Amino acid sequence: MVMDDSQLRTIWQHRQIDDRTAHLSGPLAILMNRTLAKKVRQLGQLAKIWDEVIPDKIRDHTALDSLHKGVLTVMVDSAAHRFLLQTLLGNGLLKEIRARFSGAIDRIKLTPGQFYSVDLAGQKRYEF
């Protein structure tokens, strides 16, 4: 059986391995622009409000950890400061934060934790 050039070309094309690689730049750009940028803006706004509303003696012992589904998680480095912050939030400070914040905060979850307010070079760890 003799095949002409078009038949051989067709068979050759079908036997070639498809290039199934995909660049991650497209999906990562979408993730960065839509999801992460919004989270950074929200946490930046919350950090500014937090700095204005929380007294200095307590604020220095706290760090905003995350905001997920309306729950703001805040790390507090000692039980005494956690108790003081819980008391302040219960006495109306939570309402003031909610009024100033453009997003939704259903509750503030206080978790014990250790954190550093400066990095190894002495610069502020969190900048929004």
KOLBA-175305 format. One line per field, with one value per residue: x, y, z of N, C-alpha, C in turn. Coordinates in pm, whole numbers. Layout:
BEGIN
neast = [X | ...]
nnorth = [Y | ...]
nup = [Z | ...]
caeast = [X | ...]
canorth = [Y | ...]
caup = [Z | ...]
ceast = [X | ...]
cnorth = [Y | ...]
cup = [Z | ...]
REM end
This chain:
BEGIN
neast = [85 | 65 | 118 | 13 | 156 | -18 | -166 | 41 | 129 | -97 | -112 | 132 | 87 | -116 | 22 | 189 | 290 | 80 | 130 | 81 | 128 | 75 | 79 | 118 | 80 | -153 | -382 | -267 | -239 | -506 | -585 | -422 | -506 | -784 | -859 | -645 | -561 | -790 | -814 | -580 | -633 | -858 | -752 | -561 | -722 | -853 | -633 | -560 | -789 | -783 | -547 | -626 | -841 | -794 | -648 | -309 | -160 | -269 | -284 | -17 | 33 | -101 | -185 | -314 | -441 | -599 | -875 | -1165 | -1455 | -1609 | -1504 | -1274 | -955 | -748 | -430 | -314 | -71 | -65 | -249 | -360 | -375 | -542 | -779 | -836 | -874 | -1091 | -1284 | -1302 | -1395 | -1642 | -1769 | -1850 | -1656 | -1633 | -1862 | -1795 | -1574 | -1701 | -1869 | -1690 | -1557 | -1569 | -1631 | -1771 | -1791 | -1850 | -1772 | -1502 | -1230 | -1023 | -701 | -444 | -100 | 237 | 428 | 625 | 687 | 867 | 1097 | 1398 | 1574 | 1494 | 1283 | 932 | 711 | 461 | 319 | 79]
nnorth = [-116 | 210 | 539 | 872 | 1208 | 1376 | 1198 | 1081 | 1309 | 1368 | 1140 | 1170 | 1413 | 1338 | 1169 | 1328 | 1472 | 1662 | 1998 | 2065 | 2249 | 2527 | 2873 | 3028 | 3291 | 3429 | 3325 | 3380 | 3657 | 3735 | 3633 | 3789 | 4052 | 4056 | 3903 | 3906 | 4175 | 4305 | 4201 | 4306 | 4580 | 4593 | 4499 | 4695 | 4924 | 4844 | 4826 | 5093 | 5200 | 5046 | 5138 | 5398 | 5368 | 5179 | 5188 | 5295 | 5146 | 4893 | 4836 | 4802 | 4546 | 4381 | 4224 | 4239 | 3959 | 3810 | 3843 | 3694 | 3591 | 3780 | 3763 | 3899 | 3821 | 3859 | 3867 | 3845 | 3917 | 3858 | 3731 | 3920 | 4158 | 4065 | 4024 | 4293 | 4405 | 4253 | 4340 | 4614 | 4590 | 4474 | 4683 | 4870 | 4940 | 4768 | 4830 | 5085 | 5032 | 4879 | 5077 | 5252 | 5096 | 4995 | 4744 | 4423 | 4325 | 4070 | 3961 | 3981 | 3786 | 3690 | 3573 | 3394 | 3470 | 3505 | 3766 | 3979 | 4320 | 4450 | 4380 | 4186 | 4381 | 4602 | 4743 | 4837 | 4568 | 4523 | 4691 | 4889]
nup = [0 | -93 | 23 | -15 | 11 | 164 | 323 | 473 | 611 | 763 | 929 | 1063 | 1201 | 1377 | 1545 | 1689 | 1999 | 2198 | 2306 | 2622 | 2813 | 3026 | 3090 | 3404 | 3450 | 3372 | 3532 | 3785 | 3781 | 3777 | 4027 | 4196 | 4136 | 4185 | 4422 | 4625 | 4627 | 4713 | 4974 | 5089 | 5075 | 5244 | 5491 | 5528 | 5562 | 5794 | 5969 | 5992 | 6116 | 6349 | 6468 | 6530 | 6706 | 6915 | 7237 | 7305 | 7496 | 7480 | 7207 | 7119 | 7193 | 7028 | 6712 | 6388 | 6236 | 6043 | 5810 | 5754 | 5606 | 5751 | 6005 | 6209 | 6298 | 6568 | 6705 | 7036 | 7276 | 7551 | 7833 | 8003 | 7851 | 7656 | 7799 | 7874 | 7618 | 7526 | 7707 | 7639 | 7374 | 7418 | 7546 | 7359 | 7172 | 6956 | 6808 | 6723 | 6558 | 6361 | 6256 | 6136 | 5947 | 5608 | 5515 | 5614 | 5947 | 6151 | 6392 | 6633 | 6677 | 6930 | 6966 | 7137 | 7094 | 6971 | 6834 | 6628 | 6622 | 6468 | 6198 | 6128 | 6039 | 6173 | 6074 | 6038 | 6066 | 5945 | 5683 | 5538]
caeast = [0 | 143 | 45 | 62 | 208 | -121 | -197 | 154 | 128 | -207 | -70 | 239 | 28 | -191 | 115 | 265 | 244 | 28 | 192 | -25 | 173 | 2 | 145 | 44 | 71 | -292 | -459 | -208 | -272 | -646 | -586 | -361 | -586 | -919 | -871 | -545 | -561 | -905 | -780 | -480 | -703 | -942 | -668 | -501 | -824 | -873 | -515 | -569 | -896 | -734 | -449 | -695 | -943 | -742 | -549 | -170 | -110 | -320 | -255 | 119 | 37 | -191 | -152 | -423 | -395 | -672 | -1016 | -1224 | -1600 | -1660 | -1441 | -1141 | -875 | -645 | -341 | -283 | 46 | -77 | -386 | -406 | -413 | -658 | -894 | -866 | -928 | -1225 | -1372 | -1325 | -1478 | -1777 | -1825 | -1884 | -1548 | -1665 | -1959 | -1724 | -1495 | -1797 | -1920 | -1585 | -1509 | -1662 | -1668 | -1854 | -1726 | -1951 | -1715 | -1357 | -1180 | -893 | -624 | -312 | 7 | 356 | 459 | 728 | 639 | 971 | 1170 | 1538 | 1643 | 1440 | 1173 | 799 | 682 | 342 | 296 | -35]
canorth = [0 | 331 | 655 | 999 | 1301 | 1428 | 1092 | 1072 | 1429 | 1352 | 1040 | 1231 | 1514 | 1271 | 1104 | 1428 | 1497 | 1797 | 2081 | 2091 | 2340 | 2653 | 2974 | 3064 | 3436 | 3473 | 3300 | 3448 | 3799 | 3747 | 3613 | 3905 | 4174 | 4048 | 3851 | 3952 | 4321 | 4343 | 4168 | 4401 | 4707 | 4581 | 4493 | 4828 | 5011 | 4799 | 4861 | 5235 | 5215 | 4983 | 5231 | 5517 | 5337 | 5100 | 5262 | 5258 | 5044 | 4763 | 4818 | 4753 | 4404 | 4312 | 4223 | 4189 | 3835 | 3780 | 3878 | 3589 | 3575 | 3870 | 3740 | 3957 | 3750 | 3947 | 3801 | 3922 | 3848 | 3819 | 3713 | 4046 | 4249 | 4004 | 4055 | 4436 | 4428 | 4192 | 4430 | 4734 | 4554 | 4452 | 4810 | 4962 | 4962 | 4690 | 4908 | 5196 | 4975 | 4845 | 5199 | 5313 | 5004 | 4985 | 4604 | 4362 | 4255 | 4009 | 3949 | 3986 | 3668 | 3718 | 3450 | 3416 | 3451 | 3587 | 3831 | 4083 | 4440 | 4492 | 4268 | 4177 | 4506 | 4709 | 4810 | 4792 | 4441 | 4534 | 4821 | 4884]
caup = [0 | -108 | 74 | -70 | 110 | 255 | 419 | 564 | 693 | 857 | 1028 | 1142 | 1289 | 1483 | 1636 | 1763 | 2136 | 2214 | 2408 | 2718 | 2918 | 3034 | 3171 | 3525 | 3464 | 3359 | 3654 | 3900 | 3771 | 3819 | 4172 | 4261 | 4116 | 4240 | 4557 | 4722 | 4636 | 4797 | 5113 | 5137 | 5097 | 5363 | 5610 | 5544 | 5620 | 5932 | 6047 | 6021 | 6216 | 6471 | 6528 | 6581 | 6806 | 7027 | 7317 | 7280 | 7589 | 7436 | 7064 | 7102 | 7227 | 6935 | 6569 | 6304 | 6174 | 5920 | 5799 | 5670 | 5622 | 5853 | 6135 | 6221 | 6396 | 6625 | 6800 | 7156 | 7331 | 7691 | 7880 | 8064 | 7743 | 7589 | 7883 | 7858 | 7484 | 7524 | 7783 | 7557 | 7259 | 7469 | 7592 | 7252 | 7076 | 6837 | 6731 | 6659 | 6448 | 6255 | 6195 | 6055 | 5844 | 5496 | 5495 | 5718 | 6058 | 6236 | 6526 | 6644 | 6748 | 6992 | 6984 | 7196 | 6997 | 6979 | 6708 | 6638 | 6556 | 6373 | 6140 | 6169 | 6005 | 6256 | 6004 | 6077 | 6001 | 5862 | 5623 | 5446]
ceast = [90 | 57 | 102 | 104 | 102 | -160 | -84 | 159 | 20 | -169 | 37 | 182 | -48 | -99 | 200 | 204 | 201 | 105 | 81 | 20 | 92 | 79 | 57 | 23 | -73 | -374 | -401 | -237 | -416 | -655 | -532 | -452 | -721 | -921 | -773 | -543 | -675 | -875 | -680 | -543 | -785 | -859 | -596 | -597 | -847 | -755 | -517 | -674 | -849 | -637 | -516 | -782 | -887 | -639 | -408 | -121 | -159 | -278 | -115 | 133 | -56 | -138 | -273 | -371 | -466 | -814 | -1077 | -1371 | -1655 | -1602 | -1299 | -1068 | -760 | -563 | -310 | -175 | 37 | -224 | -443 | -453 | -533 | -785 | -934 | -929 | -1068 | -1326 | -1405 | -1417 | -1623 | -1846 | -1844 | -1776 | -1572 | -1764 | -1892 | -1639 | -1587 | -1846 | -1816 | -1542 | -1614 | -1707 | -1754 | -1766 | -1836 | -1900 | -1563 | -1314 | -1040 | -822 | -490 | -205 | 123 | 384 | 564 | 681 | 742 | 1040 | 1316 | 1614 | 1592 | 1330 | 1040 | 765 | 564 | 329 | 182 | -47]
cnorth = [124 | 449 | 780 | 1093 | 1351 | 1324 | 1077 | 1191 | 1418 | 1253 | 1098 | 1332 | 1449 | 1205 | 1201 | 1448 | 1643 | 1870 | 2124 | 2181 | 2468 | 2748 | 3010 | 3214 | 3487 | 3450 | 3370 | 3597 | 3823 | 3732 | 3736 | 4027 | 4169 | 4011 | 3915 | 4103 | 4370 | 4316 | 4268 | 4537 | 4702 | 4578 | 4625 | 4926 | 4974 | 4836 | 5008 | 5263 | 5161 | 5076 | 5354 | 5487 | 5269 | 5183 | 5207 | 5143 | 4904 | 4734 | 4761 | 4604 | 4321 | 4317 | 4168 | 4070 | 3808 | 3833 | 3779 | 3573 | 3657 | 3852 | 3796 | 3884 | 3840 | 3865 | 3898 | 3846 | 3811 | 3810 | 3843 | 4145 | 4195 | 4035 | 4203 | 4466 | 4371 | 4281 | 4555 | 4704 | 4533 | 4580 | 4913 | 4987 | 4885 | 4764 | 5023 | 5147 | 4940 | 4969 | 5262 | 5228 | 4988 | 4842 | 4554 | 4294 | 4202 | 3997 | 3960 | 3870 | 3700 | 3585 | 3482 | 3391 | 3544 | 3643 | 3936 | 4204 | 4497 | 4368 | 4272 | 4306 | 4624 | 4787 | 4757 | 4667 | 4451 | 4676 | 4808 | 5015]
cup = [0 | -63 | 9 | 45 | 210 | 358 | 521 | 660 | 801 | 968 | 1120 | 1242 | 1405 | 1586 | 1717 | 1901 | 2146 | 2325 | 2505 | 2833 | 2913 | 3125 | 3290 | 3539 | 3456 | 3486 | 3777 | 3898 | 3817 | 3972 | 4244 | 4253 | 4185 | 4387 | 4655 | 4736 | 4724 | 4944 | 5170 | 5163 | 5224 | 5490 | 5634 | 5607 | 5767 | 6021 | 6085 | 6129 | 6351 | 6544 | 6589 | 6703 | 6931 | 7104 | 7297 | 7369 | 7553 | 7292 | 7041 | 7132 | 7138 | 6793 | 6493 | 6227 | 6043 | 5928 | 5702 | 5706 | 5739 | 5991 | 6129 | 6332 | 6438 | 6723 | 6915 | 7231 | 7479 | 7730 | 7938 | 7956 | 7665 | 7668 | 7869 | 7723 | 7472 | 7595 | 7702 | 7438 | 7302 | 7513 | 7481 | 7148 | 6946 | 6748 | 6658 | 6541 | 6331 | 6182 | 6102 | 5936 | 5734 | 5468 | 5610 | 5822 | 6148 | 6380 | 6517 | 6733 | 6800 | 7019 | 7048 | 7090 | 7023 | 6840 | 6734 | 6561 | 6459 | 6319 | 6185 | 6141 | 6088 | 6190 | 6054 | 5998 | 5905 | 5811 | 5524 | 5374]
REM end
